[in-house]
Amino acid sequence: MRHGVRGRPDWRLVGMAAVWRRHDRTLTRRVQVARLPIMYAQIMLDPKSPKRPALISRFEKIARSEGVTHTGEGQALDDWLKVVRQ
C-alpha cells in the first residue's frame, strides 16, 4: 500500500475497488473481507468514536457472513464483540 500525507495509507485503490464491486458480487465480497482488518483496527484504536457502534455492527455482519469465528487476537468472535460493545 502506498503512503500519502503524514504516512497515512493511500486508500484510493480500496475506493476504486468499491466502485467496481457494484458490478460484481464476488468482488464485493472480496472488498468487504479485505476491509475487515482495517475495520478491526478502527474499532480497537478509537473507542470513543461516535461511528464505533455502526462499525462494530458492520464488522459483525461481514465476519458472520464469511464464517469468521475468532479475531486476530485468538479470541472467539462472540466474546470479542461483547468486550468492544461495552
Chimera marker file (.cmm) of the C-alpha trace (Angstrom):
<marker_set name="trace">
<marker id="1" x="0.000" y="0.000" z="0.000" r="1" g="1" b="0" radius="0.5"/>
<marker id="2" x="1.370" y="3.390" z="-0.938" r="1" g="1" b="0" radius="0.5"/>
<marker id="3" x="1.620" y="6.039" z="1.735" r="1" g="1" b="0" radius="0.5"/>
<marker id="4" x="0.397" y="9.589" z="1.306" r="1" g="1" b="0" radius="0.5"/>
<marker id="5" x="0.463" y="12.645" z="3.521" r="1" g="1" b="0" radius="0.5"/>
<marker id="6" x="1.784" y="12.110" z="7.051" r="1" g="1" b="0" radius="0.5"/>
<marker id="7" x="2.496" y="8.433" z="6.427" r="1" g="1" b="0" radius="0.5"/>
<marker id="8" x="-1.147" y="7.501" z="6.077" r="1" g="1" b="0" radius="0.5"/>
<marker id="9" x="-2.057" y="4.733" z="3.647" r="1" g="1" b="0" radius="0.5"/>
<marker id="10" x="-3.429" y="5.783" z="0.291" r="1" g="1" b="0" radius="0.5"/>
<marker id="11" x="-6.848" y="4.093" z="0.237" r="1" g="1" b="0" radius="0.5"/>
<marker id="12" x="-7.708" y="5.222" z="-3.286" r="1" g="1" b="0" radius="0.5"/>
<marker id="13" x="-7.315" y="1.653" z="-4.506" r="1" g="1" b="0" radius="0.5"/>
<marker id="14" x="-9.894" y="0.461" z="-1.981" r="1" g="1" b="0" radius="0.5"/>
<marker id="15" x="-12.217" y="3.242" z="-3.153" r="1" g="1" b="0" radius="0.5"/>
<marker id="16" x="-11.721" y="2.250" z="-6.776" r="1" g="1" b="0" radius="0.5"/>
<marker id="17" x="-12.493" y="-1.341" z="-5.891" r="1" g="1" b="0" radius="0.5"/>
<marker id="18" x="-15.680" y="-0.163" z="-4.187" r="1" g="1" b="0" radius="0.5"/>
<marker id="19" x="-16.837" y="1.389" z="-7.454" r="1" g="1" b="0" radius="0.5"/>
<marker id="20" x="-16.079" y="-1.749" z="-9.429" r="1" g="1" b="0" radius="0.5"/>
<marker id="21" x="-17.656" y="-4.024" z="-6.819" r="1" g="1" b="0" radius="0.5"/>
<marker id="22" x="-21.096" y="-2.622" z="-7.595" r="1" g="1" b="0" radius="0.5"/>
<marker id="23" x="-20.977" y="-4.685" z="-10.768" r="1" g="1" b="0" radius="0.5"/>
<marker id="24" x="-19.596" y="-7.928" z="-9.363" r="1" g="1" b="0" radius="0.5"/>
<marker id="25" x="-20.797" y="-9.843" z="-6.288" r="1" g="1" b="0" radius="0.5"/>
<marker id="26" x="-17.556" y="-11.796" z="-5.947" r="1" g="1" b="0" radius="0.5"/>
<marker id="27" x="-15.549" y="-8.597" z="-5.959" r="1" g="1" b="0" radius="0.5"/>
<marker id="28" x="-17.983" y="-7.077" z="-3.446" r="1" g="1" b="0" radius="0.5"/>
<marker id="29" x="-17.305" y="-9.949" z="-1.066" r="1" g="1" b="0" radius="0.5"/>
<marker id="30" x="-13.552" y="-9.687" z="-1.536" r="1" g="1" b="0" radius="0.5"/>
<marker id="31" x="-13.538" y="-5.943" z="-0.869" r="1" g="1" b="0" radius="0.5"/>
<marker id="32" x="-15.633" y="-6.399" z="2.264" r="1" g="1" b="0" radius="0.5"/>
<marker id="33" x="-13.336" y="-9.129" z="3.564" r="1" g="1" b="0" radius="0.5"/>
<marker id="34" x="-10.260" y="-7.034" z="2.741" r="1" g="1" b="0" radius="0.5"/>
<marker id="35" x="-11.722" y="-4.190" z="4.818" r="1" g="1" b="0" radius="0.5"/>
<marker id="36" x="-12.148" y="-6.342" z="7.955" r="1" g="1" b="0" radius="0.5"/>
<marker id="37" x="-8.597" y="-5.751" z="9.281" r="1" g="1" b="0" radius="0.5"/>
<marker id="38" x="-8.992" y="-2.006" z="8.689" r="1" g="1" b="0" radius="0.5"/>
<marker id="39" x="-12.318" y="-2.001" z="10.491" r="1" g="1" b="0" radius="0.5"/>
<marker id="40" x="-10.844" y="-4.063" z="13.337" r="1" g="1" b="0" radius="0.5"/>
<marker id="41" x="-8.043" y="-1.519" z="13.783" r="1" g="1" b="0" radius="0.5"/>
<marker id="42" x="-10.509" y="1.393" z="13.721" r="1" g="1" b="0" radius="0.5"/>
<marker id="43" x="-12.644" y="-0.301" z="16.379" r="1" g="1" b="0" radius="0.5"/>
<marker id="44" x="-9.677" y="-1.021" z="18.629" r="1" g="1" b="0" radius="0.5"/>
<marker id="45" x="-7.842" y="2.286" z="18.190" r="1" g="1" b="0" radius="0.5"/>
<marker id="46" x="-10.723" y="4.736" z="18.587" r="1" g="1" b="0" radius="0.5"/>
<marker id="47" x="-13.023" y="3.547" z="21.400" r="1" g="1" b="0" radius="0.5"/>
<marker id="48" x="-14.725" y="6.952" z="21.736" r="1" g="1" b="0" radius="0.5"/>
<marker id="49" x="-15.663" y="7.381" z="18.087" r="1" g="1" b="0" radius="0.5"/>
<marker id="50" x="-19.362" y="8.076" z="17.539" r="1" g="1" b="0" radius="0.5"/>
<marker id="51" x="-19.126" y="5.823" z="14.466" r="1" g="1" b="0" radius="0.5"/>
<marker id="52" x="-17.894" y="2.865" z="16.516" r="1" g="1" b="0" radius="0.5"/>
<marker id="53" x="-21.274" y="1.133" z="17.170" r="1" g="1" b="0" radius="0.5"/>
<marker id="54" x="-22.160" y="1.173" z="13.462" r="1" g="1" b="0" radius="0.5"/>
<marker id="55" x="-18.666" y="-0.019" z="12.566" r="1" g="1" b="0" radius="0.5"/>
<marker id="56" x="-18.910" y="-2.902" z="15.045" r="1" g="1" b="0" radius="0.5"/>
<marker id="57" x="-22.281" y="-3.924" z="13.600" r="1" g="1" b="0" radius="0.5"/>
<marker id="58" x="-20.937" y="-3.820" z="10.059" r="1" g="1" b="0" radius="0.5"/>
<marker id="59" x="-17.833" y="-5.787" z="11.096" r="1" g="1" b="0" radius="0.5"/>
<marker id="60" x="-20.039" y="-8.417" z="12.736" r="1" g="1" b="0" radius="0.5"/>
<marker id="61" x="-22.314" y="-8.723" z="9.695" r="1" g="1" b="0" radius="0.5"/>
<marker id="62" x="-19.393" y="-9.259" z="7.299" r="1" g="1" b="0" radius="0.5"/>
<marker id="63" x="-17.500" y="-11.539" z="9.684" r="1" g="1" b="0" radius="0.5"/>
<marker id="64" x="-20.509" y="-13.781" z="10.283" r="1" g="1" b="0" radius="0.5"/>
<marker id="65" x="-21.365" y="-13.956" z="6.583" r="1" g="1" b="0" radius="0.5"/>
<marker id="66" x="-17.793" y="-15.127" z="5.926" r="1" g="1" b="0" radius="0.5"/>
<marker id="67" x="-17.784" y="-17.676" z="8.746" r="1" g="1" b="0" radius="0.5"/>
<marker id="68" x="-15.246" y="-15.871" z="10.945" r="1" g="1" b="0" radius="0.5"/>
<marker id="69" x="-15.170" y="-17.490" z="14.389" r="1" g="1" b="0" radius="0.5"/>
<marker id="70" x="-12.165" y="-15.800" z="16.015" r="1" g="1" b="0" radius="0.5"/>
<marker id="71" x="-10.459" y="-12.423" z="15.906" r="1" g="1" b="0" radius="0.5"/>
<marker id="72" x="-6.765" y="-11.870" z="15.221" r="1" g="1" b="0" radius="0.5"/>
<marker id="73" x="-6.271" y="-11.856" z="18.967" r="1" g="1" b="0" radius="0.5"/>
<marker id="74" x="-7.335" y="-15.508" z="19.071" r="1" g="1" b="0" radius="0.5"/>
<marker id="75" x="-10.495" y="-14.570" z="20.933" r="1" g="1" b="0" radius="0.5"/>
<marker id="76" x="-13.849" y="-16.032" z="19.937" r="1" g="1" b="0" radius="0.5"/>
<marker id="77" x="-15.789" y="-13.550" z="17.812" r="1" g="1" b="0" radius="0.5"/>
<marker id="78" x="-18.763" y="-13.515" z="20.202" r="1" g="1" b="0" radius="0.5"/>
<marker id="79" x="-16.504" y="-12.842" z="23.209" r="1" g="1" b="0" radius="0.5"/>
<marker id="80" x="-14.671" y="-10.055" z="21.363" r="1" g="1" b="0" radius="0.5"/>
<marker id="81" x="-17.968" y="-8.439" z="20.349" r="1" g="1" b="0" radius="0.5"/>
<marker id="82" x="-19.116" y="-8.421" z="23.993" r="1" g="1" b="0" radius="0.5"/>
<marker id="83" x="-15.913" y="-6.637" z="25.029" r="1" g="1" b="0" radius="0.5"/>
<marker id="84" x="-15.932" y="-3.987" z="22.292" r="1" g="1" b="0" radius="0.5"/>
<marker id="85" x="-19.619" y="-3.215" z="22.805" r="1" g="1" b="0" radius="0.5"/>
<marker id="86" x="-19.114" y="-2.329" z="26.481" r="1" g="1" b="0" radius="0.5"/>
<link id1="1" id2="2" r="1" g="1" b="0" radius="0.2"/>
<link id1="2" id2="3" r="1" g="1" b="0" radius="0.2"/>
<link id1="3" id2="4" r="1" g="1" b="0" radius="0.2"/>
<link id1="4" id2="5" r="1" g="1" b="0" radius="0.2"/>
<link id1="5" id2="6" r="1" g="1" b="0" radius="0.2"/>
<link id1="6" id2="7" r="1" g="1" b="0" radius="0.2"/>
<link id1="7" id2="8" r="1" g="1" b="0" radius="0.2"/>
<link id1="8" id2="9" r="1" g="1" b="0" radius="0.2"/>
<link id1="9" id2="10" r="1" g="1" b="0" radius="0.2"/>
<link id1="10" id2="11" r="1" g="1" b="0" radius="0.2"/>
<link id1="11" id2="12" r="1" g="1" b="0" radius="0.2"/>
<link id1="12" id2="13" r="1" g="1" b="0" radius="0.2"/>
<link id1="13" id2="14" r="1" g="1" b="0" radius="0.2"/>
<link id1="14" id2="15" r="1" g="1" b="0" radius="0.2"/>
<link id1="15" id2="16" r="1" g="1" b="0" radius="0.2"/>
<link id1="16" id2="17" r="1" g="1" b="0" radius="0.2"/>
<link id1="17" id2="18" r="1" g="1" b="0" radius="0.2"/>
<link id1="18" id2="19" r="1" g="1" b="0" radius="0.2"/>
<link id1="19" id2="20" r="1" g="1" b="0" radius="0.2"/>
<link id1="20" id2="21" r="1" g="1" b="0" radius="0.2"/>
<link id1="21" id2="22" r="1" g="1" b="0" radius="0.2"/>
<link id1="22" id2="23" r="1" g="1" b="0" radius="0.2"/>
<link id1="23" id2="24" r="1" g="1" b="0" radius="0.2"/>
<link id1="24" id2="25" r="1" g="1" b="0" radius="0.2"/>
<link id1="25" id2="26" r="1" g="1" b="0" radius="0.2"/>
<link id1="26" id2="27" r="1" g="1" b="0" radius="0.2"/>
<link id1="27" id2="28" r="1" g="1" b="0" radius="0.2"/>
<link id1="28" id2="29" r="1" g="1" b="0" radius="0.2"/>
<link id1="29" id2="30" r="1" g="1" b="0" radius="0.2"/>
<link id1="30" id2="31" r="1" g="1" b="0" radius="0.2"/>
<link id1="31" id2="32" r="1" g="1" b="0" radius="0.2"/>
<link id1="32" id2="33" r="1" g="1" b="0" radius="0.2"/>
<link id1="33" id2="34" r="1" g="1" b="0" radius="0.2"/>
<link id1="34" id2="35" r="1" g="1" b="0" radius="0.2"/>
<link id1="35" id2="36" r="1" g="1" b="0" radius="0.2"/>
<link id1="36" id2="37" r="1" g="1" b="0" radius="0.2"/>
<link id1="37" id2="38" r="1" g="1" b="0" radius="0.2"/>
<link id1="38" id2="39" r="1" g="1" b="0" radius="0.2"/>
<link id1="39" id2="40" r="1" g="1" b="0" radius="0.2"/>
<link id1="40" id2="41" r="1" g="1" b="0" radius="0.2"/>
<link id1="41" id2="42" r="1" g="1" b="0" radius="0.2"/>
<link id1="42" id2="43" r="1" g="1" b="0" radius="0.2"/>
<link id1="43" id2="44" r="1" g="1" b="0" radius="0.2"/>
<link id1="44" id2="45" r="1" g="1" b="0" radius="0.2"/>
<link id1="45" id2="46" r="1" g="1" b="0" radius="0.2"/>
<link id1="46" id2="47" r="1" g="1" b="0" radius="0.2"/>
<link id1="47" id2="48" r="1" g="1" b="0" radius="0.2"/>
<link id1="48" id2="49" r="1" g="1" b="0" radius="0.2"/>
<link id1="49" id2="50" r="1" g="1" b="0" radius="0.2"/>
<link id1="50" id2="51" r="1" g="1" b="0" radius="0.2"/>
<link id1="51" id2="52" r="1" g="1" b="0" radius="0.2"/>
<link id1="52" id2="53" r="1" g="1" b="0" radius="0.2"/>
<link id1="53" id2="54" r="1" g="1" b="0" radius="0.2"/>
<link id1="54" id2="55" r="1" g="1" b="0" radius="0.2"/>
<link id1="55" id2="56" r="1" g="1" b="0" radius="0.2"/>
<link id1="56" id2="57" r="1" g="1" b="0" radius="0.2"/>
<link id1="57" id2="58" r="1" g="1" b="0" radius="0.2"/>
<link id1="58" id2="59" r="1" g="1" b="0" radius="0.2"/>
<link id1="59" id2="60" r="1" g="1" b="0" radius="0.2"/>
<link id1="60" id2="61" r="1" g="1" b="0" radius="0.2"/>
<link id1="61" id2="62" r="1" g="1" b="0" radius="0.2"/>
<link id1="62" id2="63" r="1" g="1" b="0" radius="0.2"/>
<link id1="63" id2="64" r="1" g="1" b="0" radius="0.2"/>
<link id1="64" id2="65" r="1" g="1" b="0" radius="0.2"/>
<link id1="65" id2="66" r="1" g="1" b="0" radius="0.2"/>
<link id1="66" id2="67" r="1" g="1" b="0" radius="0.2"/>
<link id1="67" id2="68" r="1" g="1" b="0" radius="0.2"/>
<link id1="68" id2="69" r="1" g="1" b="0" radius="0.2"/>
<link id1="69" id2="70" r="1" g="1" b="0" radius="0.2"/>
<link id1="70" id2="71" r="1" g="1" b="0" radius="0.2"/>
<link id1="71" id2="72" r="1" g="1" b="0" radius="0.2"/>
<link id1="72" id2="73" r="1" g="1" b="0" radius="0.2"/>
<link id1="73" id2="74" r="1" g="1" b="0" radius="0.2"/>
<link id1="74" id2="75" r="1" g="1" b="0" radius="0.2"/>
<link id1="75" id2="76" r="1" g="1" b="0" radius="0.2"/>
<link id1="76" id2="77" r="1" g="1" b="0" radius="0.2"/>
<link id1="77" id2="78" r="1" g="1" b="0" radius="0.2"/>
<link id1="78" id2="79" r="1" g="1" b="0" radius="0.2"/>
<link id1="79" id2="80" r="1" g="1" b="0" radius="0.2"/>
<link id1="80" id2="81" r="1" g="1" b="0" radius="0.2"/>
<link id1="81" id2="82" r="1" g="1" b="0" radius="0.2"/>
<link id1="82" id2="83" r="1" g="1" b="0" radius="0.2"/>
<link id1="83" id2="84" r="1" g="1" b="0" radius="0.2"/>
<link id1="84" id2="85" r="1" g="1" b="0" radius="0.2"/>
<link id1="85" id2="86" r="1" g="1" b="0" radius="0.2"/>
</marker_set>
